[in-house]
Amino acid sequence: MKNTLVSIFNFYAEGFRNMTWGRQLWWLILLKAAILFLVLRLFFFQPVLGGKSEAEKIEHVGNELINP
């Protein structure tokens, strides 16, 4: 089992070492994904409980559990 995992790792490591355009494309993909998640988090997934006191958080969660 260990030998198989090592050979799979070596296969991918050697493939990434021999890439020409692949490295730039992977960096572009990672940059694009980071920007996408940052924008989604910033504009679409606002923290609902942010800025509320502990009592307000408890009340909000209780209300959402009763009436989703």
Backbone bond lengths (Angstrom), bond angles and torsions (degrees), N, CA, C in turn:
res aa  C-N    CA-C-N  psi(-1)  N-CA   C-N-CA  omega(-1)  CA-C   N-CA-C  phi
1 M - - - 1.456 - - 1.527 110.27 -
2 K 1.337 115.45 -47.28 1.463 119.72 -178.93 1.529 110.46 -64.04
3 N 1.325 116.44 -39.26 1.454 120.60 179.95 1.528 110.88 -64.06
4 T 1.318 116.58 -38.34 1.464 121.13 178.54 1.525 110.87 -65.19
5 L 1.338 117.47 -44.51 1.469 120.59 179.14 1.522 111.34 -63.70
6 V 1.328 116.95 -39.34 1.463 120.61 178.83 1.526 110.53 -65.48
7 S 1.321 117.08 -40.88 1.464 119.18 179.62 1.527 111.26 -67.81
8 I 1.329 117.64 -37.22 1.469 120.12 176.58 1.525 110.09 -65.14
9 F 1.327 116.93 -44.91 1.470 120.18 178.05 1.521 110.74 -60.13
10 N 1.327 117.42 -45.23 1.473 121.02 179.68 1.523 111.48 -62.79
11 F 1.328 117.30 -37.08 1.462 121.57 177.84 1.536 110.85 -59.54
12 Y 1.336 116.27 -49.00 1.467 119.93 -179.06 1.525 111.50 -71.78
13 A 1.314 118.28 -38.89 1.462 120.85 179.47 1.526 110.49 -62.50
14 E 1.327 117.25 -43.61 1.463 120.76 178.87 1.529 110.69 -65.64
15 G 1.317 116.31 -38.39 1.467 119.76 178.13 1.514 112.02 -63.82
16 F 1.332 117.95 -40.90 1.453 120.51 178.83 1.527 111.71 -70.29
17 R 1.336 117.39 -31.82 1.465 120.00 177.89 1.515 111.91 -67.36
18 N 1.314 117.66 -32.58 1.467 121.50 -175.30 1.520 113.64 -92.76
19 M 1.303 118.46 6.09 1.463 120.67 179.76 1.524 110.50 -71.23
20 T 1.332 115.72 148.74 1.461 119.63 173.01 1.530 109.26 -105.66
21 W 1.326 117.29 -65.18 1.466 121.04 179.03 1.523 111.97 -88.89
22 G 1.290 117.50 -12.72 1.451 121.60 -174.96 1.512 113.71 -61.05
23 R 1.337 117.24 -39.69 1.464 119.74 -178.60 1.519 111.75 -63.10
24 Q 1.315 117.05 -44.57 1.462 119.92 178.78 1.523 110.86 -64.51
25 L 1.316 116.54 -38.52 1.459 119.62 179.47 1.527 111.42 -67.64
26 W 1.340 117.72 -39.33 1.463 120.18 177.22 1.522 110.50 -64.78
27 W 1.326 118.71 -40.69 1.465 120.43 177.63 1.528 110.40 -63.88
28 L 1.323 116.70 -39.41 1.462 120.53 177.46 1.533 110.92 -63.81
29 I 1.316 117.46 -42.63 1.464 121.53 178.68 1.522 110.39 -63.18
30 L 1.332 118.04 -45.40 1.465 121.30 179.52 1.528 111.64 -64.40
31 L 1.328 116.97 -41.04 1.463 120.39 177.88 1.523 110.79 -64.06
32 K 1.310 116.52 -43.75 1.457 121.42 179.61 1.534 110.68 -62.52
33 A 1.331 117.46 -43.23 1.464 121.22 179.59 1.529 110.73 -65.04
34 A 1.332 117.51 -40.97 1.461 120.61 179.43 1.521 110.70 -63.29
35 I 1.315 117.18 -44.52 1.464 121.12 179.20 1.527 109.99 -64.69
36 L 1.329 116.84 -42.29 1.460 120.77 -179.82 1.523 110.97 -61.24
37 F 1.331 117.66 -47.68 1.461 120.33 -179.90 1.519 111.24 -66.57
38 L 1.316 117.93 -35.97 1.463 120.78 177.91 1.522 110.60 -63.75
39 V 1.317 117.37 -45.23 1.465 121.32 -179.93 1.527 110.31 -66.16
40 L 1.332 117.24 -43.94 1.461 119.49 179.03 1.515 111.14 -61.41
41 R 1.316 116.84 -43.40 1.472 121.15 -179.23 1.522 110.30 -65.68
42 L 1.309 116.33 -40.82 1.459 121.03 -174.90 1.526 112.33 -70.14
43 F 1.344 117.13 -42.36 1.456 119.54 -172.21 1.528 114.76 -101.61
44 F 1.328 117.89 -30.09 1.457 119.05 -171.46 1.524 114.12 -108.59
45 F 1.309 118.52 -25.75 1.455 121.15 -176.98 1.520 110.25 -116.31
46 Q 1.310 115.79 66.40 1.452 121.36 179.18 1.527 109.41 -70.92
47 P 1.320 117.64 142.14 1.466 119.12 177.66 1.527 110.84 -68.55
48 V 1.319 116.12 120.07 1.463 121.67 -176.01 1.521 110.66 -70.59
49 L 1.321 117.12 -36.37 1.460 120.52 -174.83 1.523 112.83 -93.77
50 G 1.324 117.71 4.24 1.455 120.35 -178.75 1.520 112.21 -66.86
51 G 1.316 116.81 133.51 1.451 121.76 176.82 1.507 114.96 81.78
52 K 1.315 118.53 5.70 1.462 120.84 179.71 1.518 109.60 -100.00
53 S 1.313 115.29 153.29 1.465 119.66 176.67 1.528 109.01 -75.86
54 E 1.305 115.70 170.40 1.465 120.68 -178.49 1.530 111.58 -61.61
55 A 1.326 117.30 -40.28 1.471 120.87 179.43 1.530 110.56 -66.49
56 E 1.328 116.92 -40.27 1.468 119.97 178.39 1.520 111.28 -66.09
57 K 1.328 116.98 -37.02 1.464 120.34 177.18 1.523 110.95 -63.73
58 I 1.329 116.07 -44.28 1.460 120.71 179.82 1.524 110.36 -61.99
59 E 1.329 116.65 -43.63 1.465 120.68 -179.75 1.532 110.88 -65.34
60 H 1.320 117.42 -42.45 1.462 121.47 -179.33 1.532 111.14 -63.66
61 V 1.328 117.11 -46.16 1.465 120.71 179.30 1.520 110.31 -63.98
62 G 1.320 117.53 -41.74 1.465 120.17 177.50 1.507 111.84 -60.96
63 N 1.314 117.89 -43.58 1.465 121.44 178.49 1.522 111.63 -64.31
64 E 1.322 118.09 -38.89 1.455 120.85 -179.63 1.525 111.59 -70.84
65 L 1.331 117.18 -29.89 1.459 119.46 177.27 1.524 111.28 -73.11
66 I 1.324 116.71 -34.57 1.465 120.70 -179.45 1.529 110.49 -79.24
67 N 1.323 116.76 -48.78 1.472 122.56 -178.57 1.526 109.23 -122.11
68 P 1.315 118.02 86.89 1.478 119.57 -176.23 1.516 113.47 -69.25
